[in-house]
Amino acid sequence: MNRLFIALVLLLMLLSHHAAANVFNTVVNIQCNHCTSNQAYRQAALSALKDREQKVVNVINFNQFDVRKFDVKKLLVEVCSDYGKSATKGYCKMEDGSLVMSLKVTNIAREQVILLAESLYQMDFFKSQYIQVDPQVANTAWELIESSHVIGKVMFNWQQEYQYEYSAFQTNWQQGELASLQANMPLKNLSPPIVVTFADGSESYAEVDFIDTDNQLHFRFLQIKDANSNHLVLGQEKLFTLGDKFQFESQQSHDFIKMKQLVELSGFMVETQETLTGISASVVPCSSSENRCKLGY
């Protein structure tokens, strides 16, 4: 099928879908191929919405040919114990008032998922895409968290240096997106798995976010795993919480330095302790005497 034709058809269907979604945007379909437990499905459904949204969310695991349906209301409430004190001093906290209620999935809906899954597997849609990052662009996955500028450079470099590979990936994604639209099942995050690898052995996992009117793909980075098996989920309201622990080779390593900078920018401090294999780093409260600790986001 001609690539230009695919792009034009996809763009027209996306525009018509978004126009309708402005009025009837009450149902969201998301992909979660790693979901196995009911708790994982429920958490995926909740993460699909923004704060103070209420929608029906269908969570689809194409690996299992499974779909689960939920009525989701996402609500984070700020609770303060002393209104005369500043929230930055710890007197206020966010409590989760969200509700996730399971709904029955019809046989017709299950059949739609099975047919779409079969179509996607026939086009080898879920084959992993591996991207090797040039060390001159970024040395470690921790650098991705610094700014969207670094992420943009990583993906732009891949697009420019591996044009054939990028073009093949884009065409495959467009065909998958077109198949989902034709099945009347547009997914918010339909994407092959993308693994971005760095010279220091760290990795980041990403997915396609959307395609713009210039036919350019945009990506969303989901999490990182560094060479020391530290994991960090991205896209959260708060990347770090008190008590978080990480392992590094030394305080001079590039990944530790980047992590420490990010923790301090998040309003915390890093406390280190030597171990048999390197150092253990813990996220601890910010001390007023520590100049490098920047309170607040």
N, C-alpha and C positions, 0 to 999 in steps of 0.2 A: 504494500500500500504506500502510495506517495507520502513522504514525510510532511510536505506542505499541506496536503489535504488533511492529514491527521491533525495537524496543528490548528487549521482553520475550523474543522469540525469540533475539536476539543474546546477551542476558545468560545465558539458560539454556544455550546452546551453549558460551559461554565458560566458564561454571562447570563444565560436564561435561568440557570439554577440559582445563581446569586440574587437575581432580581426577585425570584419567587421566595428565596430564603428570607428576604427582608420582611416579608409579610407572614410567612408560615414557618419561621425558623424555630420549630419546637422539637424537632427530632435530630439527633446527631448520631452518625455511624462512625465508629473508630476501629482501627486495627490493633489487636494486641496478641501477636503470635506467641508471646512468651507466657501468656496467662494460662494457668492450669487450675489453681484453686479458686474457689468462689470469692475469697477475700481479694485475690489478685484482680479478678474481673470487676469487683465492686470498686476497688481503688482506681482502676483504669477509668471506670465510668465517672468517678468523682473528679479525676484530674482532667477530664475532657472539658469541664466548664470553668468559667471565671467566677469570682466571688459574686454572690447575690443573683446567680442565674438558676433557673429551674427548667429542665428539659428532660425528654425521654432519650436515653442513650443506649444504643445497641453496640455491644462490645463483641467483636468478631475475631476468633482465632482460626485463621486459614489453615494452620498446621493440623488442627483437630477437626476442621469442618464444623465448628461449633459457634453458636451465637447466643448471647445472654442479654436480656433486656431489663433496663432499670428506669425507674422514675427518680431523677436526681435533683436535689435542691442543695446548692452549695452556699454556705453561709458561715463566714468567720466573724465572730463577735469580740470586740475589745472589752475586756473586763478589768476595771480599775478598783484596787482596794483602798486607795486614798486619792481622791480627786484633787487634793491640794498639792500633790507631788508630781514631778515630771515623769512621763512614761520612760524616758531614757535612763532613769535611775532604778528601773525595775519594778515600779508600782503598778504597772498595767501589763496585761498579757492578752494574747489572742486565744480564744477558745473556739473550738470547732462545733458549730451548731448544724452541720450538714446532715441531710437525710438521704439514704440510698435504699430504695424499696424495689425488690425484685418483681418483675412483671412476667406474665406468661408469653412465650414465643409461639406463634402459630406455625403450623406445618408448612404453610405457604412461604413464610419468612425463612424457615430453615432450608427449604428447597431453593430459594433464591440465593442463599449463601453458598450452598453446595455447588450450584451451577456457576456462580461467579468464581468460586475457588478453583473449580476444574478448568475454567477458561484461563485464569491467571497462571496456573501451573503448566498448562499447555504452551504458553508463551515464555516459560522459564522466568516468570516475573520475580520470584523470590530468591534468585541467585544473588549471593552477597557481592557487593561492590567494594573492593579494597582500594584505598587511596594512600599512597606513600607521600608524606609531607617533606618537602625540601627543607633541610636544616637551616637554610638561610631565611626561610619564612617563619619557622617556629621549631624549637628544639624539643619541647615537651607538651603533652596534652594540657598541662596546667596553664599554659599560656593562652589557651582558648578562652579561659574564663575572664581574662583581663579586659577584653573589649570585643565588640562585634567587628572591629576593624581587623583583628587577627583572623577571625573566622572567615571574613570576606577575602582576605589575602590567600588563605589556605585553599578555598574553593575556586577562586579565580585562577590561581596557579595551576590547579588540576585541569581546569577547563582549557587553559592556554597551552600547557605542555603536553597534554594527552587528549587532543581534540577528537580523535577517532573514538577513543574509549568513552569520553564524555558524550559524544553524539549518539553512540549506541545506547548508552544508559538513558539518555533523554528520550530517545525514540521508544525504548521499552517502557519507560514510565508513562509516556503519553498514551501508548496502546492500552496499558493497564487502567489508566484513568478513564479512557474512553469506554472500556469494557464495563467499568463500574457505573458510569453514567447511563449506558445503554441498558444495564440491568436495573436501573432506577434505584441504585444503592451507592450514591456518592459518599466516599469516606473522607473524613477530616484529615487523616494522616496516612492514606494509602501509600506505601513505599516499600521498595526492596530494602533489606538491611544494608547499611553503609558503615564500613569499618575504616576509620582514619588512623593510620599508624605513624609513629614518630621515631626519630633516630635513637632516642633513649630507651625504646622498648615500650613506651606508653601508648595507649590507644584511646580513641574517642568513638562513640557510636552515634550515628546520625540518621536522619530520615528526610525525605522531601517534605518541605513545608507547603509551597505553592509554586505555581508558574505565573509569571506576570504577563502583561500585555505585549511585552517585547519578546515573548517566547523564551525567557530565561528562568531557569529553575532556581529556587531559593531553598535553603536547607535549615533544619532545626537540629541542634546538637543536644543529645539526650543525657549522656553521662560520660565520664572518663574512668579509665582504669590505668594506673601508672605502672611502672616497672616493678614497684614494690607491692603490687596488688592492692593499693589503696583505691577505693571507689568513691565517686562523688556524683550524685544525681544533679543534673543541671535544670534550669528553668523553675526551680523552687523559689518561693518568696524569700526564704533565707537559706543560703547555701550551707552555713555552718550553725551549729547549736552547741551550747555548753556541754562539755564531756566528749565531744568528737575526738577520735584518736586516729593517728596516721603513723606509718612506719617509713623511715628514710635511711639511706646509707650514712649520711652525715649532714651537719648544718651547712656545709659548703656546697652541697649538691644543688644543681639548678632547680630541680623540682621542689625541694624544701624551701628555697628562697622565694619561689613564686607562691607556694602555698601560704607561707608566713605573711607575705604582703597582702594577700587576699583576706586572710583571717583578720588582720589589723584594720583593713578597710571596712570590714564588716562589723567593727566595734568590739572585737575580742582581742585576746593575746594568746600567744603560743608558749606553752611550757614544755621543755624537753627533758628527756631522761635517757641516759645511755643504756643500751641493751647489748646482748651478745652479738647481734648482727648489724648494729648501727645505733639509731636513736628512735625513741618513741616520742611523738609530738601530740600534746593534748590541747584542746581549745578551752581556755579558762577566762574568767571575767577580766575586764579591762581595769587596769590600775590607773588612778589619776596621776600617779607620779611617772608613768611611762609615756614619754613624749611621742613615741612612734605609734601609739595606739590611738586611732581616730574613732571617737565615739559616733555611733549612728551610721546610717547608710548614706 
